[in-house]
Amino acid sequence: MIISEIGWNFLGDLNLAKKMIKASKDAGCKHVKFQLWNPNNLVAGVWDKDGRRQIYEKAYLDENKYIELHEYSKSLEMDCFASIFDKKSYEILKSVSQKLIKIPSVEAYDLDLIKKSLKDFKNVIVSTGALKKKELENLLQFKNEKNFFILHCVSSYPLEYKNSNFEKFFYLKDNFKNVGYSGHALGINDAIYALSHGAKIVEKHFTIDNNLEGRDNKFAILPKELKFICDFEKDIKNMEIKHGLDLQIKENEVYKNYRGRFRKN
C-alpha cells in the first residue's frame, strides 16, 4: 500500500485537494490520506506564533467537506481515509467508512484508542514517531493482530537521512506481523529503502507544488516522485514472483542456441 499523504497541504481549498487526489491517481497511487481535527480544540502552543494556527483553521475539514473528498476519491476508485486527533474526528471517519483509520504518532501512546479502532475498523495504521522506548514496547500487545499495521516514523519535518534510524524499522519487523514506513525526508530514497526491505505500507507527504504555503508542502514529494515509488512497488511484486530453481521457459532460446556458441575448434 502506497499512501499519498495530502494532509492539510490543500490549505482548505477543496478544488486544490481534488487536484492533488487526481494527481495521486495519475501517479499510480490508490490511497490518499487527509487529517481530521477541529481547530477549536487546539491547545495553546508554538503554532500560535509561527502562523500554523491560521493554516489549521484554513485547512480544517468538517464532516461535509471530508465526505465530498471521500466521494470524489471513490469516483476515481481510490481509498480515502484520514488521521484522527480527537473523538469527534474519530466518529466522522467511522461514519463515512470503516475500511481504514490512521492513528498518528502524536496519538500512538493512547492504547485505549488503538483497541477501540481495532474493533471498529477493518485496518488500523499506527505511526511510531516521538514515542519513548517503553511506549513503543507497549504496542507489542497488538503484534499478532491481523488488522494492525505499525509504521516506523521519525517525527522531524523535514527529516535528515542521518536521523532516519531504520534500526527501529528492523526492530518492528522482528516483532510485528505488518510493518511499514511513514517518511518525512526530502525526496524518495527513504521510501525506496523501506520497500526494498519489506515494508508493507509506505506513506509520504504529497503536493503538486512545493511553493504552496505551509511547512509540509516544502518537503512533500511531487507527482513524478510518487509515480516512481508506485512503479518501484510494482517492480518489487514482479521480482518476488517465484519460478523455482529450474530453467524458465523464457530462457529456452539461450539454453538451446547460445550455450557453447564460441567453442568451435
C-alpha positions in Angstrom: 0.0 0.0 0.0 1.4 3.3 -1.1 -0.3 6.3 0.7 -0.3 9.8 -0.7 -0.4 11.9 2.5 -2.1 15.1 1.4 -2.8 16.0 5.0 -3.6 19.7 5.1 -1.4 20.6 2.1 -4.5 21.7 0.2 -4.9 24.7 2.6 -8.7 24.4 2.8 -9.2 24.7 -1.0 -11.3 21.7 -1.9 -10.6 22.2 -5.6 -6.9 22.0 -4.9 -7.4 18.9 -2.7 -9.2 17.3 -5.7 -6.3 18.2 -8.0 -3.9 16.5 -5.5 -6.2 13.4 -5.4 -6.3 13.2 -9.2 -2.5 13.7 -9.4 -2.0 10.9 -6.9 -4.3 8.7 -9.0 -2.4 9.6 -12.2 0.9 8.6 -10.5 -0.5 5.1 -9.8 -1.4 5.6 -6.2 -4.6 4.0 -4.8 -4.7 5.5 -1.3 -4.9 9.2 -0.2 -5.0 10.4 3.3 -6.1 13.6 5.0 -6.2 14.8 8.6 -9.3 15.3 10.7 -9.2 17.7 13.6 -11.0 20.8 14.9 -9.0 24.0 15.4 -11.4 24.9 18.2 -9.9 22.1 20.2 -6.3 23.2 19.6 -4.4 23.9 22.8 -2.0 26.8 23.1 1.4 26.3 21.7 4.2 27.4 19.3 1.7 27.2 16.4 0.1 30.4 17.8 3.3 32.3 17.0 4.5 30.7 13.7 1.3 31.0 11.6 0.3 27.4 11.8 -2.9 28.1 13.8 -4.1 30.2 10.9 -3.3 27.4 8.4 -5.0 24.9 10.6 -8.1 27.0 10.7 -8.0 27.4 6.9 -7.4 23.7 6.2 -10.0 22.4 8.7 -12.2 19.6 7.3 -15.7 19.4 8.7 -17.8 16.3 8.1 -19.4 17.6 4.8 -16.0 18.6 3.3 -14.5 15.3 4.2 -17.4 13.4 2.7 -17.0 15.4 -0.5 -13.3 14.5 -0.8 -14.1 10.9 0.1 -16.8 10.6 -2.6 -14.5 12.2 -5.2 -11.8 9.7 -4.4 -14.3 6.9 -4.6 -15.3 8.1 -8.1 -11.6 7.6 -9.1 -11.6 4.2 -7.5 -9.3 5.4 -4.7 -9.4 4.8 -1.0 -9.6 8.0 1.0 -9.1 8.0 4.8 -7.6 10.2 7.5 -5.5 10.6 10.6 -7.7 11.4 13.6 -6.9 13.6 16.6 -9.9 13.6 18.8 -13.2 11.8 19.5 -15.2 13.9 17.0 -12.9 13.3 14.1 -12.9 9.6 15.0 -16.7 9.5 14.7 -16.6 11.4 11.4 -14.2 8.9 9.9 -16.2 6.0 11.2 -19.5 7.3 9.9 -18.0 7.6 6.4 -16.1 4.4 6.1 -14.7 1.7 8.4 -12.1 0.5 6.0 -9.0 2.4 7.2 -8.0 4.6 10.1 -4.6 6.2 10.8 -3.5 6.8 14.4 -0.8 9.5 14.0 2.4 9.4 16.0 1.2 12.0 18.5 -1.7 9.8 19.5 0.1 6.4 19.3 0.5 6.3 23.1 -3.3 6.0 23.5 -3.7 2.3 23.9 -7.5 2.6 24.5 -7.9 4.4 21.2 -6.0 1.7 19.4 -8.1 -1.1 21.0 -11.3 0.7 20.1 -10.1 1.3 16.5 -9.2 -2.4 16.1 -12.9 -3.2 16.9 -14.4 -0.5 14.7 -12.2 -0.5 11.6 -11.1 -3.2 9.1 -7.5 -1.9 9.1 -5.7 0.2 11.7 -2.4 2.0 10.8 -0.3 3.4 13.7 2.8 5.6 13.3 5.5 5.4 15.9 7.3 8.8 15.8 8.0 10.6 19.0 7.5 7.5 21.2 9.7 6.6 24.1 11.0 3.1 24.1 8.6 1.9 26.8 5.6 3.4 24.8 6.9 1.5 21.7 7.1 -1.7 23.7 3.5 -1.2 25.0 2.4 -1.6 21.4 3.7 -5.2 21.4 0.4 -6.3 22.7 -1.0 -5.8 19.2 1.7 -7.6 17.3 -0.4 -10.5 16.3 -3.5 -8.6 15.3 -4.1 -9.2 11.6 -5.6 -5.7 11.0 -2.9 -3.8 12.9 -0.2 -2.1 10.8 2.7 -0.4 12.5 4.8 2.2 10.7 8.4 3.2 11.6 8.4 7.0 11.7 10.7 9.8 12.9 8.8 12.9 13.8 11.0 15.5 12.3 10.0 17.9 9.5 11.9 17.6 7.2 13.9 14.6 8.3 17.6 14.3 7.6 18.6 10.9 6.4 21.2 10.6 9.1 18.4 10.7 11.6 16.1 8.2 9.9 17.0 5.4 12.4 16.0 2.4 10.4 17.2 0.4 13.4 13.7 0.9 14.7 12.2 -0.3 11.5 14.1 -3.6 11.7 13.1 -3.9 15.4 9.5 -3.6 14.3 10.0 -6.2 11.6 11.4 -8.6 14.1 8.4 -8.2 16.4 5.3 -7.4 14.4 3.3 -9.0 11.6 2.6 -6.0 9.5 5.3 -3.3 9.3 5.6 -0.2 7.1 7.2 3.3 7.0 5.9 6.9 7.2 8.6 9.2 5.9 9.3 12.9 6.2 12.7 13.1 4.4 13.2 15.1 1.3 12.9 13.0 -1.8 12.1 9.3 -2.0 15.2 7.4 -1.0 13.8 6.5 2.4 10.6 5.1 0.8 12.7 3.1 -1.7 14.8 1.7 1.1 11.8 0.8 3.2 10.1 -1.0 0.2 13.4 -2.8 -0.6 13.4 -4.2 3.0 9.8 -5.5 3.0 7.7 -2.5 4.1 4.0 -3.4 3.5 2.9 0.2 3.7 4.8 3.4 2.7 3.4 6.8 3.3 4.9 10.1 2.1 3.6 13.6 2.2 2.4 14.7 -1.2 1.8 18.0 -3.0 1.6 19.3 -6.5 3.6 22.5 -5.8 6.4 22.8 -3.2 5.9 26.6 -3.3 2.5 26.4 -1.7 2.0 27.8 1.8 2.7 25.6 4.8 5.7 23.7 6.2 4.6 20.3 4.8 4.3 21.5 1.2 8.0 22.4 1.3 9.3 18.8 1.9 6.4 16.8 0.3 7.1 14.8 -2.8 5.8 15.7 -6.2 3.7 13.6 -8.7 6.8 12.3 -10.6 8.3 11.1 -7.4 5.1 9.4 -6.2 5.0 7.7 -9.6 8.5 6.4 -9.2 7.6 4.9 -5.8 4.4 3.3 -7.1 6.2 1.9 -10.2 9.0 0.6 -7.9 6.4 -1.2 -5.7 5.0 -2.9 -8.8 8.5 -3.9 -9.9 9.2 -5.5 -6.4 6.0 -7.5 -6.7 7.1 -8.8 -10.1 10.6 -9.6 -8.9 9.2 -11.6 -6.0 7.2 -14.0 -8.2 8.6 -17.4 -7.6 9.7 -19.5 -10.6 11.6 -22.2 -8.9 15.2 -23.2 -9.4 14.9 -24.9 -12.8 15.2 -23.4 -16.3 12.4 -20.9 -17.2 10.6 -21.0 -20.5 11.9 -17.5 -21.1 15.4 -19.0 -21.1 14.9 -21.7 -23.6 16.3 -19.8 -26.6 19.5 -19.1 -24.8 19.7 -22.7 -23.5 19.2 -24.2 -26.9 21.2 -21.8 -29.1 23.7 -19.9 -27.1 25.4 -22.5 -24.9 29.0 -23.1 -26.1 28.5 -20.9 -29.2 32.1 -19.6 -29.1 33.7 -23.0 -28.6 34.2 -24.1 -32.2 37.6 -25.8 -32.6 
